[in-house]
Structure formats: structure tokens, C-alpha cells
């Protein structure tokens, strides 16, 4: 049975650039038709490109991704997808920045054990990081509300930890929709708030 190489790329927002991941996958000469790109959050696997790729994968194929968080950010679902691809479909997965997560290498029992162990550890800490971020953001919003800050449509007030939310959004850890939900506003309002926040920040820098 002929095997094929597939590449999967994910960025969290439409304005993020996928070139870094393309470059990382370049040396593996993946056919363009086998390269799948999603521009949305990794909180679940209901992503159109990922689902199309999954339907094409067959036994003996190889799926390449730059890092495990490009596959997803939900601990339990990452494990489920990994096992579905490697065990149910019978395809291999190669994570470029983590050589131990490579099912094409050491297919014996020990190799499988090491791969599964590393995957579970990495996935667990990815989930913990995300949960902690959401908790801190929720605490920031609660503190702001306790001070009388309104998050309704008529208010442009930002939560006190907006800088952290903004940094995570720009880094791709959360999507624009998730950032808007955390700030208690619509995505369009978030863009407007961010625009005003940038302007005020620039004015403060120039004043200094």
C-alpha cells in the first residue's frame, strides 16, 4: 500500500501568518494538495481543513506537524485524536520540534510507550497553561466588575489584565473570538477597544 505525506498547519486567527510552519515543513517535500491549513482556535477539532485531511489519511501515511499545540490545545481531545490516527487509522505522526513524538521511529513496545508518555505530559501542561490563563482572566474581569466597571455595549472599559489577554491573542494562544468573550464584548467591539487602547498607549509613550 502506497503511503503519503500530509502536513497540518494551524494558526489561531485569520490575520496570523502561517509561513513559519510552512518553512518548518518544507524539507519534507509534502505535496501542496496534502498540506492543510486552519485559521482558528485549537480548543476543539471541529476545523474544516483538519476534518478533510482526516478523511484522506489511511494506513501507512505520515502526518507532520511543527509542534503538538498546532494539533490542538485540549488535553483529552489531543490524546483521542492521536490514538485515532495512529491506532484506528494506522497512520504515523511526526512532531518536528519534539523528536520523541515520532511514531515512525521505534515502533516496538518501548517506543510506543515513550511516545505516549511524552504526549500525555505535553498535552497535560498545555491544558494547564490554558486553564490558568482563563482563570486569571476571569479573576481580572471579576475584580474590574467589583470596582464598578461595566462590560456592556455602551462601555469601552477594558479588564485590568487586558495586556495579558492581548499578548495571548497576538501569540495565538487564544482566538479573537475567545478574547472577545473574556472581555465581555463582541469581536467587532474588541477590535475597536484594541484600536483605542493602542492609540492611548502610543500617546503615553510620546508624552514620556
C-alpha positions in Angstrom: 0.0 0.0 0.0 1.5 3.4 -1.0 2.0 5.8 1.8 1.6 9.6 1.5 2.9 12.5 3.5 0.5 15.1 4.9 1.2 18.4 6.6 -1.1 20.2 9.0 -0.8 23.9 9.9 -2.9 25.8 12.4 -2.9 29.5 13.4 -5.5 30.9 15.8 -6.7 33.9 13.9 -7.2 35.0 10.3 -4.5 37.7 10.4 -1.8 35.4 11.7 0.9 34.2 9.3 1.5 30.5 8.7 4.8 31.0 7.0 6.9 29.8 10.0 5.1 26.5 10.0 5.3 26.2 6.2 9.1 26.7 6.3 9.4 24.0 9.1 7.5 21.5 6.9 9.4 22.5 3.7 12.3 20.0 3.9 9.8 17.1 4.0 8.6 17.8 0.4 4.9 17.4 1.2 2.7 17.8 -2.0 0.7 21.0 -2.0 -2.5 19.1 -2.2 -1.6 17.3 1.0 -1.0 20.5 3.0 -4.0 21.5 5.2 -4.3 24.9 6.9 -6.8 26.0 9.5 -7.1 29.6 10.9 -9.0 29.1 14.1 -8.7 28.2 17.7 -7.3 24.8 18.8 -9.8 24.4 21.6 -11.5 21.5 19.6 -11.1 19.6 16.4 -14.2 20.8 14.5 -12.0 22.5 11.9 -12.8 22.2 8.2 -9.3 21.6 6.9 -8.4 19.2 9.7 -11.5 17.1 9.1 -10.9 17.0 5.3 -7.3 15.8 6.0 -8.5 13.2 8.5 -10.9 11.7 5.8 -7.9 11.3 3.5 -5.5 9.7 5.9 -5.0 6.0 5.5 -2.9 3.2 7.0 0.8 3.8 6.4 0.5 7.6 5.7 2.5 10.1 7.7 1.1 13.3 9.3 3.7 16.0 10.0 3.1 19.0 12.3 5.6 21.6 13.6 4.5 21.3 17.3 1.9 19.5 19.3 -0.1 22.7 20.1 -0.7 23.1 16.4 -2.7 19.9 16.6 -4.8 21.3 19.4 -4.9 22.7 22.9 -7.4 20.4 24.6 -5.6 17.7 26.6 -8.3 15.0 26.4 -9.1 15.6 22.7 -5.4 15.6 21.7 -5.0 12.2 23.2 -8.1 10.9 21.5 -7.1 12.3 18.1 -3.5 10.9 18.4 -4.8 7.4 19.2 -7.5 7.6 16.5 -4.8 8.5 13.8 -2.1 6.1 15.0 -4.2 3.1 16.1 -7.6 3.3 14.3 -6.4 4.6 11.0 -2.9 3.2 11.3 -1.1 6.3 10.1 2.1 7.8 11.7 2.6 11.2 13.3 5.8 13.2 13.4 6.1 16.3 15.6 9.0 18.2 14.3 10.1 20.1 17.4 9.7 17.1 19.7 11.7 14.1 18.2 10.3 11.7 20.9 6.8 12.3 19.4 7.5 10.4 16.2 5.7 7.1 15.6 7.8 6.3 12.5 10.7 5.7 14.9 11.0 2.8 17.3 7.7 1.0 16.6 8.3 -1.6 19.3 6.5 -1.6 22.6 9.1 0.7 24.3 9.0 3.2 21.5 5.2 3.4 21.7 5.3 3.7 25.5 7.8 6.6 25.4 5.8 8.4 22.7 2.5 8.1 24.5 4.1 9.2 27.8 5.7 12.3 26.3 2.4 13.1 24.5 0.4 12.9 27.7 2.9 15.1 29.7 3.0 17.8 27.0 -0.8 17.8 26.4 -1.4 18.0 30.2 0.8 21.1 30.6 -0.7 22.7 27.5 -4.2 22.3 29.1 -3.0 23.5 32.5 -1.5 26.6 30.9 -4.7 27.4 29.1 -6.8 26.8 32.2 -4.6 29.1 34.3 -4.9 31.8 31.7 -8.6 31.6 31.6 -8.8 31.6 35.4 -6.6 34.7 35.7 -8.7 36.5 33.0 -11.9 35.6 34.8 -10.4 36.9 38.1 -9.4 40.2 36.3 -12.9 40.7 35.0 -14.4 40.0 38.4 -12.1 42.5 40.0 -13.0 45.1 37.4 -16.7 44.5 37.9 -16.2 44.8 41.7 -14.8 48.3 41.0 -17.9 49.2 39.1 -16.5 48.6 35.6 -19.3 47.9 33.1 -18.8 45.4 30.3 -22.0 46.3 28.4 -22.2 47.5 24.8 -22.1 51.2 25.9 -18.8 50.9 27.8 -15.4 50.7 26.3 -13.7 49.8 29.6 -11.1 47.0 29.4 -10.4 44.4 32.1 -7.4 45.2 34.2 -5.5 42.3 32.7 -6.2 43.3 29.1 -2.5 43.4 28.3 -2.2 39.7 29.2 -5.3 38.9 27.1 -3.9 40.9 24.2 -0.5 39.2 24.4 -2.1 35.8 24.4 -4.4 36.8 21.5 -1.5 38.1 19.4 0.6 35.0 20.2 -2.1 32.7 19.0 -2.8 31.1 22.4 -6.4 32.2 22.2 -8.5 33.3 19.2 -10.1 36.8 18.7 -13.5 35.3 19.5 -12.2 33.8 22.8 -10.5 37.1 23.7 -13.8 39.0 23.0 -15.7 36.5 25.2 -13.2 37.0 28.0 -13.6 40.8 27.7 -17.3 40.5 27.6 -17.9 42.1 24.2 -18.3 41.2 20.5 -15.4 40.7 18.2 -16.0 44.0 16.4 -16.1 45.8 19.8 -12.9 44.1 20.8 -11.2 45.4 17.6 -12.4 48.9 18.4 -11.3 48.6 22.0 -7.9 47.4 21.0 -7.5 50.2 18.5 -8.3 52.8 21.2 -6.0 51.1 23.7 -3.1 51.1 21.2 -3.7 54.8 20.5 -3.7 55.7 24.2 -0.6 53.6 24.8 1.2 55.4 21.9 0.2 58.7 23.3 1.6 57.9 26.7 4.8 56.8 25.1 5.1 60.0 23.1 4.3 62.1 26.2 7.1 60.4 28.1 
